[in-house]
Amino acid sequence: MKRMTKPLFLAFALSLPLLAAACATPEQDAARAQARLTADKAECGRLGFKEGTDDFSNCLLKLKEIRAIENETRSRELDRMNRPWWPYYGPGYPPYWW
């Protein structure tokens, strides 16, 4: 039994920084959003749009839309990967032969 506690402790110790990194304060979220906006403004400027014009605003909106579509696609892909491989059979779920 003593052998099993070391890998378990090691797994817990390695996952602790990941759990801590997953927690973000509102200030960190706001800083991340501001950095994203700054990067988007720089990208629209590189594409040749002048700040303060309608085309510049449309560029920012398009980048935001693209990011939302990418997030949705990523979310659907993760959902698809986490589904069980067997289909849902109704009230007898899981199938009756299990």
C-alpha positions as CSV (number, residue, x, y, z in Angstrom):
1,M,0.0,0.0,0.0
2,K,2.9,2.3,0.6
3,R,3.9,2.1,-3.0
4,M,0.6,3.4,-4.2
5,T,0.6,6.5,-2.1
6,K,3.8,7.9,-3.8
7,P,2.3,8.1,-7.3
8,L,-1.0,9.4,-5.9
9,F,0.8,12.1,-4.0
10,L,2.9,12.9,-7.1
11,A,-0.2,13.2,-9.3
12,F,-1.8,15.5,-6.8
13,A,1.3,17.6,-6.4
14,L,1.6,18.0,-10.2
15,S,-2.1,18.9,-10.7
16,L,-2.0,21.6,-7.9
17,P,-0.3,24.3,-10.1
18,L,-2.8,23.6,-12.9
19,L,-5.7,24.1,-10.5
20,A,-4.2,27.3,-9.2
21,A,-3.6,28.6,-12.7
22,A,-7.3,27.9,-13.7
23,C,-8.5,30.4,-11.0
24,A,-8.4,33.9,-12.4
25,T,-9.3,37.1,-10.6
26,P,-11.6,39.7,-12.2
27,E,-8.6,42.0,-12.6
28,Q,-6.7,39.3,-14.5
29,D,-9.7,38.7,-16.7
30,A,-10.0,42.5,-17.4
31,A,-6.2,42.7,-18.2
32,R,-6.6,39.7,-20.5
33,A,-9.5,41.4,-22.3
34,Q,-7.6,44.7,-22.6
35,A,-4.6,42.9,-24.0
36,R,-6.9,41.1,-26.5
37,L,-8.4,44.4,-27.6
38,T,-5.0,46.0,-28.0
39,A,-3.9,43.1,-30.1
40,D,-7.1,43.3,-32.2
41,K,-6.6,47.0,-32.7
42,A,-3.0,46.4,-33.8
43,E,-4.1,43.7,-36.3
44,C,-6.8,46.0,-37.8
45,G,-4.2,48.7,-38.1
46,R,-1.8,46.3,-39.9
47,L,-4.6,45.4,-42.3
48,G,-4.8,49.1,-43.2
49,F,-7.9,50.4,-41.4
50,K,-7.7,53.8,-39.7
51,E,-8.8,53.9,-36.0
52,G,-12.1,55.7,-35.5
53,T,-13.6,54.7,-38.8
54,D,-16.5,52.4,-39.4
55,D,-14.3,50.0,-41.3
56,F,-12.0,49.8,-38.2
57,S,-15.0,49.0,-36.0
58,N,-16.2,46.4,-38.4
59,C,-12.7,44.9,-38.4
60,L,-12.8,44.6,-34.6
61,L,-16.3,43.1,-34.7
62,K,-15.2,40.6,-37.3
63,L,-12.2,39.5,-35.2
64,K,-14.4,39.1,-32.2
65,E,-16.9,37.1,-34.3
66,I,-14.1,34.8,-35.5
67,R,-12.9,34.3,-32.0
68,A,-16.4,33.3,-30.8
69,I,-16.7,30.9,-33.7
70,E,-13.4,29.3,-32.8
71,N,-14.4,29.0,-29.2
72,E,-17.7,27.4,-30.2
73,T,-15.9,25.0,-32.4
74,R,-13.4,24.1,-29.7
75,S,-16.3,23.6,-27.2
76,R,-18.2,21.3,-29.6
77,E,-15.0,19.3,-30.3
78,L,-14.4,18.8,-26.6
79,D,-18.0,17.8,-26.1
80,R,-17.7,15.3,-29.0
81,M,-14.6,13.8,-27.5
82,N,-16.2,13.4,-24.1
83,R,-19.3,11.5,-25.3
84,P,-19.4,7.8,-24.8
85,W,-18.8,5.7,-27.9
86,W,-22.2,3.8,-27.6
87,P,-25.4,5.5,-28.7
88,Y,-28.2,6.3,-26.3
89,Y,-30.8,3.5,-26.4
90,G,-33.5,5.1,-24.2
91,P,-34.8,3.8,-20.9
92,G,-32.4,0.8,-20.9
93,Y,-29.3,3.0,-20.9
94,P,-26.8,1.6,-20.7
95,P,-27.8,-1.3,-22.9
96,Y,-29.6,-4.1,-21.2
97,W,-26.8,-6.7,-21.8
98,W,-24.4,-4.9,-19.5
